[in-house]
């Protein structure tokens, strides 16, 4: 593990956080469709640094169940309050948006809906079925809430058979009560372990720069490995506004690489760790590589993980 850190410079971000644009004809086409049809993507509204690169590969991220969250995490810019009732036609609209954009891989996320008895699980499942029917060649990745680790709700989504089913643990155990509203570290681990036991590709992600230590990050990786995660993303936390949790450090790229190496040593097949990595980064390549890896593994080694209780 490298033994240095770059201290936070609140007035100037380090050079490694500068974004290199990857514009292409594919990017321009996706951007045109989004503009002309008034489509909503997290790529744009969340100002993701990888938007141009992902759109050039025909990958995009959508948010369902409205734009008002019932939780108020200290790192997130999503509005908090009382959400509107879910739109029953949203799965069809989502499927049409993906079709219009000609996506090869789609990522779907949502706000937390603790106001709903099922947390929105039924609409999640219907969204997968609608997307699959209209876009049979598009791989589907979901980034779901924790559903309070209620297995019957996770199963409702899992039964729709998305290609990747993810839930972000977001930060280390110690900082969870400080920065994640209502969420609990152990609940996230139980959610991920149940996904893995269902035999689905389980994915999680976390941010660094919130005040954690490197040892704590390695502890999260060990917990995610034990839960059965197949894919983990680690990226630099970027403060959305002065009202949000401050950036405590800018982590050097060499340290990000050491996280990835340790994650692989712990048995996580794919760890994407770099300053500008976000939850859906390189998702389609990781999934394709994972499938290829599983096809060449002995049958006993390819069985679902996540049997260990966190």
N, C-alpha and C positions, 0 to 999 in steps of 0.2 A: 504494500500500500504506500503510495507516495506520502512523504512526511511534511507536505507543505500545503498551505491554502492561500488563495488570494483574498485579501481583506475586501470587504464591501466598499466600493466607492459610490456613494449615493448619487453623485452628480455625473458620473461617467461609467457606462457599462464597458466591460472588457472587450477587446477586439474580437474574441471568439464568439461573441453574441451577435455580430453583424450578420445580417441575412443576405444570402446570395440568391437572387431570383433565378428561377428555372422556367422561363416563359417558352411556350411552344405553340404550335398550331392547335394541339389538343387542349391546352390551357385556354386559348382564346375562344375555342368553340364552347367549352363548358361555361366560361364566363358569360358568353353571349346568351346561352340558354337560361342561365340563372337570372340574368338581367331582364330578358324579354318575357319570362314567365313568372317573374316575381317570386322565385324559389328561395327558401330559407335554409341556409347551411351554417353550421357552427364554424366552418372554415372562415367565413366572412365576418360574422358577428363576433366571433371570439378572437379575431385578428391573429389566427394561427400563423406562425412564421413559416410553416411548411405548405401553405395553401397552394402556391404556384407549382411546387414539385408534385404534390399529390394530384392536383387537377390535371397536370400533364400526363399522369399515369391513369387517369379516369378513376380516381378515388375521391370520395367526398363524405362528409359527416353531417347527419341530420339530427335535429332534436324534436322529439314528440312530447305529447301531453302538456303542451303549452309552454310559456316562457316565464312563468312565475313559480318559484320554488318554495316549498314549505320549510326548508332549512336555510340557514344563513351562515355558511362556512366562511371563515375569515380570509380565504384565499380566492374566493370565487366572485365574479362580477355579475352573476345572474341575479335578477330581481327577486326579492323575497316578499311574500305576502299571502293573500288568499287567492288561490288559482281559480280560473273559470272551469266549468265542467268540461270534461274531455269531449273532443269532437269525434263522434262515432264514424265519420267519413275520413278521418285522418289516415288510416291504413291505406285506403285507396289513393288518396292524394300523395302519400309518400311513395307508393309503388309507381305512380305516374311520373313523379319527379325524377326518380331513378332511371326510368325508361327514357325520359326526355334527354337526360344528361348522358345516356349511353354508358353508364358506369360499369366497370368490371368488378369493382369491390365497393360495397357501401358500408358505412359505419353509422349506427343509430344509437343515440343516447337520449336522455330525458332529464327533466327536473325531477326532484323527489316529490312524490304525491302522497304524503302521510295522511292527507285528508280523505283518501279513498280507501274503502275496506280492503281492497286487494292491492293497494299501492300502484294501480295501473297495470298489473300483470296481464290481465285479459287483453287489454289493448296492445300490449307488447307482443303477445302471441299472435294476435290477429294481424299485426303489422308484418311479422315475418311471413305468415302465410300469403298475404296480399303481394308482398314484394316477390316472393318465390314464384307465384302464379304468373305474374306479368314479366318477370325478369329471371327466367330459369337458369341463365348462364352467369348471373351475378352472385358472387359470394357475399354472404351476409354476416356482419360482425355486430354484436350488441354490447353496449356498455351500460349495464343496468344498475339501479340503486341496490342497497343491501337487502331490501324487503324484510328488514329485521331478522334475517336468516330464517324466515319461515319456509320450510322445505316445500310445502304445498304450492306456494307462490312461485318459488324458483322452478319447480317442476312444471308449472303451467307454461312458463316461458321455454324451458328446456325441451318440452314435448313438441314444440314447433320446429325444433332442430335447426337453429342457426349454425353457421359454420364455426363461429367463434363466440363464446359467451364470456364477457369480461365484467369485472367490478373493480374499481380502483380503491386501493387501500390508502392512497394519497400521501401519507406521512408515517413517521415512526410512532411506536406505541406511546411514548412519553408526551408527544406533542398533540396527539389526537384530541384530547379533551379541550385543548386550547384553540385549535383551528378548525375542527370538524364539528359542526352543529348537530347535536343529537346522536351522531354516529359513535360507535364503539369499535375499537381495534379488533377485539375478539369476534364481534358479530361479522365484520368483513371477512375474517379468516374462515369462519364457519360457512359463510355464503360461498366463498371460493372453493372450499373443500367439497361442498355438496355438488357444485358444478363439475368438479373433476371426477367425483364418484359416478356421476351420470354418464361419463365417457365422452363429454364434450371437450373441445379445446378451451382450456381455462386461461384467462389472461388478467393481469392486473398492472397497475402503474402507480408510481409515486413521484413526488417532487422533492428536490433538495434545495437548500438555501433558506429553509424556514427556521433554522436554529438547531437542527439535529447534528449529531457527531457521525463520523464515518463508521464507528463501531455500531451505532444504532442502525445505520443503513444496512450494514451487513446482517444485523439481526433480523431486519424485515425480510431480506432475501432468504434467510434460513427459514423463516416462518412461511413464506410463499412457496418455497420448495417443498416443505412438509405438507402444505395444503394441496399440492399437486398442480401448481401453475405450470403451463407450457410456455407462456410468453410473458415477459415483464418489460415494461418501459420505465426509464428513469430520465427525468429532464430537470432543467433549471427552473425554479419558481421565479415568476416575473410578476411583480406587484401590479394589479390592475389600476389602483388609484391610491391616493394618500390615506384613504379610509380603511384600506385593507392591511393585513399583516405585513410588516416590513420584511424586506429581503435582508437576511442576516449575513449571507456570504454569497459570492459568485464562485461556484465550484469549477476548478480547472479541468479542462478536457482529459488530462492524464488520470485524474481521480475518477472521472466518469468511466474511463476504460477499465480501471481497476475494479470498479463495481461490477462491470459486465463479466470480467474474468472470474471474479468470485462467484457470481450467480451461476455461471456455467459449471464451475467446480462443485457447486452444491447440487447440481442435477437439473437446473432449469434449462430446457433445450435452447431457448432463444431469449437473449437479454439485449435490448436496444437501449444503450446508455450514452447520452451525449447532451450537451447544453440545450440544443434546440429540439430534442426529441419530445413528442407529445403522444398521447394515448394511442392514436390510430396510425402512428408513423410506421411505414414499411409493413403494414399489417398483411397485405395480400402476399408479399414475398415470404413472410414468416410462415403463413398458413400453408403455402405451396411446399416450402421446405420441410415443414413439419409432417405433411402427408407423405412426402417422399421418404423421410426418415422412418416413419412408422411402417411403411411398406417393406422396409429392409431390416426391421427388427424381429428378433424371435418372438413368437406369439406370447410367451409368458411375460416378456419385457414390455410389450405393447399394451398390457391391460391398464385400465384406468387407475390413476393414482388418487391421492387425496383421502386415503383411508385413515390416515392418522388424524386424531382429533386435536385441534390447536388448543 
